[in-house]
Amino acid sequence: MNLDYSDEQILLRESADAFLRGTAIPEWSQLAELGWLGLPLPEEHGGFGQGAIDAGILTEAMGRHGARTPFVTNVALCGHLIAAIGNEAQRAALLTSLIAGERKFALAHEERGARGDLAFVETKATRRPEGWSLDGVKPIVADGGDADVFLITARTETGLGIFAIDRGMPGLSVEMKPALDGGTLAAIAMSDMPVSAEALLGDGRNCLTVLRRGIDLALSAWCFELVGLMESILAATLDHTRTRQQFGRPLAANQVVRHRIADLSIAHEEARALALRAALMLDSGHSDAEAATAGAKARIGKLARHAAQDAIQLHGAMGVTDELPLGNRLKRILAIEPLFGSPSDQLRRHASLRAEVF
């Protein structure tokens, strides 16, 4: 398995680093101008048709520079769902506006009691003569506070359906909530909300299979962001321990500190290898791609949390202050951790998928 980037991917990484350096919250329109919003989306709708590795290069750079964007939820997740199951008219309208940065999207899927089970959906879609009516609650919608369009999963008489609903739709209640990392969440509720027949993406078939693939692409991108966050944490800790003087010598002169720095470096390399392996399997359509992604999310989530906590401890009392970026890095790690299944949920998913093989 070749873990080296191509020349084009190296250029993408360098350009991402150059743009994101010192940019905490990039303008969405700037990401569109750079072409990033179309990177993994179909070429026929203005995208570039790249895969999980290329999306991961961008999100790793975002983590490395502490740049907070809704790239993953919009592009890797919602963009994939629209491209995979939307009809031609839906793809043309929705993907074009996404790639141009004109509208933001968010997937409203997770419900209370799901615990990482993607098939757990209690929101109901009832067929009406003029279309559908939706009933249900989605308590946590990642990046939903700024979304213009929600992709809402609901149970139909034939299985799972995904409906594209504008934020201002009558009968849709949207409550904005602050996220731990400074982003926005939303809680949405629907009670006998009428929607048109055209709101259902595609013909409503194979939605669960496509949803699993889309969420795995999102998890892969978040794994790379965690790798980038770990890299920035390691760099900050190295700099601090080399310059901070204690009893007349730098902290890094202590053997125990050097051992802990080495552990942080090993954890970062392990996380990066796991993220690359999962993304390569997703891009190649490998039969173990889902298990690899679940395992990567479980392991990298724990590695990143421990790395941030160790780095804060090595910084002493300074580590918990707002003046240092470490606290924000930990908040971002904790915000990613529960998305579509905590590390424990993903570990159980990985175990069940591996058990199927044997």
N, C-alpha and C positions, 0 to 999 in steps of 0.2 A: 504494500500500500504506500503510494507516494504522498508524503505529507508536505512537499515543497510547493510553494505558490508558483504559478506561471508568471511570465514577465508582465502580462496585462494585470494580473492580480496584485503584483508588487506595486505597479503604478497606481492602482486603485487605493491601496493601503497608504501610499505616500501622499496622494492627493487628499485623502480623508484626514490624515494627520495634519496636513498643512492647513486645511480649512477649519478643523475642529479645535485646534490648539488655542486655548484661552476663550473658547466659546461655550458658555454653560448651557444656553438655550438657543439653538440656531433657529432662524426664521424658517417656517415651513415652506414659504415660497422659494427660499434659497436652495433647499433640498430638491425642490422640483426643478429649478434652473440647472442644477448640477446633474440632473438625470437620475438621482438616487431613488426617487419614488417609483421609477419604472424598471429598476435593475432586474428583479426576478420575474417580471410580468411579461406577457406575450408581446412579441414584436409587432403583430398586426394591429395592436391597439396603442402603440407608441412606447412599448417597453423594450427591454434588451434581452429578455429570455435567458437570463443567467440563473444560477442555482443557489443552494443553501450556503456553499462556501463563500460566494461573492457577497451575499447578504451578511454573512458572519464577519467578513472583513470590515464592513461598515460598522456593525454593532460593536465589534471588538474595539474599534477606534473610538466609538462613542463612550464606551466604558473607560478606556485608557485616559480620555480627556474629561471625563465627568460630564459629558453632554447629554442632557435629558431631552429625548424626542419620542413621539408616539410612532416611530418608524415600524416597529415590529407588529403592533396591533393593526396598523393601517395596511402595510405593504405585504409583509410575510404571511399575515393571517387573512385579513379581509380581502386583500387583492387576490390571493390564491383561491379563496372560496368563490369569488365572483367569476374568475377566469375558468374555474373547473366545472361549475354547474350552471352558471348563468347562460341564458340564451343569447343569441347574437345581439339583439337590441339592448339587453341588460349589460352585456360586456362593453358594448360601444359607449353607452351613456355613463355607466358607473366607473369603469376603468379609466376612461378618458379624463374624467373630472378628478379622479384620484391621482393619476400620474401628473396632471397639470397643477396639482396642489390647490385646486378650487374647493374641494370638499374633503373633510376628514371622516373616517369610518371607525366603527368600534363593534366588536362582536359581543352580543348579549347572550351568553350561553349558560354560564355557571349558576347553579341554584343551590339553595340550602339543602344539605344532606347528600350532595353529590360525592364529596370526598375523592375527587379525581376520576370518578366514573363518567366518561364522556357521554355515555348512553342515557344517563339520568337526566330526563327532561320532563317536568310536570306541566309546563306552560302548554296550553291547548290551542289548537287552531281548528275552528269549526267552519265547515264549508257553508256558505250562504249563496243565494241565487246571484248576487252581485259580486261575490268574491269570497272573503273570509272574515271571521272575527277572531281576535286573539284575547286570551285570558291568562294572566300569570304575572309572576314577579321575578325579576332578575336583580338580586340584591347587590351584586358587585360586577360592574362593567369596567374593565381596565381601560383607561384613557377615554372614558365615556363622557367626561365633563365637557370636552371640547368637540365632541363628535357631531357632525351634521347629519349622518346617516347611521342607523343601527341595523346590523344584521342579527335578527332575532331568531333563535331556534325555538321551534314549537312542535308538539306532537300532533300529527294529522291522523286521519283514519287509515292511512297506508304506511305510516312510519314517521320519520323525522323530516321536517321541512325547515328551510331557512328563508326568512322574509326580510327584504330590504325596506326599511321604514324611515321616512324623514323625521327629523327631530320634532318638527312642529305639527306632526299628525294629531288631529283631535282625538282625545281619549288616551294619549300616551303621556304618562306622568314621569317626569325626569327630575330626580333630586341629585344635585351635585354634592360631592364629598371630597374633602382634601385627602390626598394620598400621603403616605409616610415620607416619600421621597420628594415631595413638592409638586408632583403631578396632580392629575384630577381623576377621580372615580365618579361613577354615577350609579344610582339605583333607579331602575325603571319598573313601572307597573302598568298593566293593561287590564281593563275590565270591559269585556264585550266590545273591544275596539274594532270597528269595521276597517278593513283594508281591501284594496282592489285585487283582482285575480293576478294582475301583473306584478304584484309585490313578491310573489313566490318565485325564488330563483330557480330557473330551469323548470323541470317537470316534477320536482320533489323527490326524485329517485337518487339512490346512492349517496344521500346527504351525509350519513354517518361515516361512510368510508372516506369521503372527501374532507369531512370535518377532522377526522383523525389525522389525515395527512397535513392539513393546514395547521393544526395545533402542534404537530411535530416540527414543522418548519419554524413556527414561532418559538418553540422551546429550544430548537437548535440555535436560533439567532440570540435568544436570551443567554444561552450557555456561553456564546462568544462574548457577549457583553460582560458577563461575570468574569471571564478570563481577562478582559481588558481592565476591569475594576481591580482584579487581583494584581495585575501588572503595575498599576498606578500606586496601589497600596505598598507593594514591595519596594518600588523606587523611592517613595516617600520615607519608608522606614530605613532603608539603606542610608539615605542622605542624613536623616536625623541621628542615627546611631554613630555615624562617622564624624559628625560635627558637634554633637552634644558632649560636653565635658563633665565628668564626674570623678571627684578625687584626683584631679590633675591629668586625666587621660580620657580619650573618647570612649563612649559606651561600647563601641565595636571592638575595643581591645579585650573585652571580657569574653572568655571562651563560651560561656553559656549563651550570651547574646548572639555570638556568631553561629552557634548551633541552631538557635531559633530562626535566625535569618536564613540559614540553609534549608530549614524545614519549610519556610515560606516559599523559597525558590522552587523546591521540589514539588510542592503543592500546586504552584502556578503551572509548571511544566506538565504535571499530570492532568490538570484541568484542560489545558490547551490540547493535549493529545486526545483526550476523550471527546472534546468538542469537534475536533477535526475528523475523528473517526466516524462520529454520528452523522456529520454533514456529508462526508464522502459516501456513506451508505445511503443517505436520503437521495443524493444526486444520482447515484447509480441504480436506484431501485432495488437494493439488496433486500433479501427476505428478512434479515435481522435488523432492518433499519429502525423499526418501531421500538424494539427492545433496546437497541443501542442508544436511541434518543432518551428513552425513559431512564436508563442507567446513567447516562451523562448528566441529565437534570438532577437526579438524586445525589450523585457523588459530587458534582461541581457545586451544587447548592451548599452542601456541608463544608466543602473545602473553602469556599469563598467566605462564608460566615466565620469560620475559625480563623482565616487569614486576617480578616478585619478586626476581630476581637484581639488577636495576638498583637497586631500592629498598634492598636490603641493602648494596650498594656505596655508595650515597649516605648511608647511615647510618654508614658506616665500621665500625670494629671492633664498635660497639654492635649492628650488624645481625645478628650471628650469636649473640647471647646469648639465653638463655631468658627474660630479663626483658622483652624486647620481643615483640610478637605476630608480627613478620615471619617468624621462623623457622617457627612453626606454620602460617602461611599458605602458605609455600613447601612444607612437608611435605604439606599438604592438596592443593595443586596437583599435586605429584608423585604422590600417591596416586590422583588422578582420571585422570591422564594415560594410563595403560595400559589402563584399563577398556574391555573390548570393542574393543580395537584402539588402538594408539598413534597419535599424530598422523601418523606416516608410513604406518601401515596405513590410516587413514581417508583420507589423501590419495590413496593408490592406489585405494581404493574409490570415492572421488569421481570420479577420472579415468575409471575403468571405466564408471561409471554415465553420465557425460557422453558418453563415446564411444558408448554405445548410442543416444543421442539423434541423433547425427550419422551 
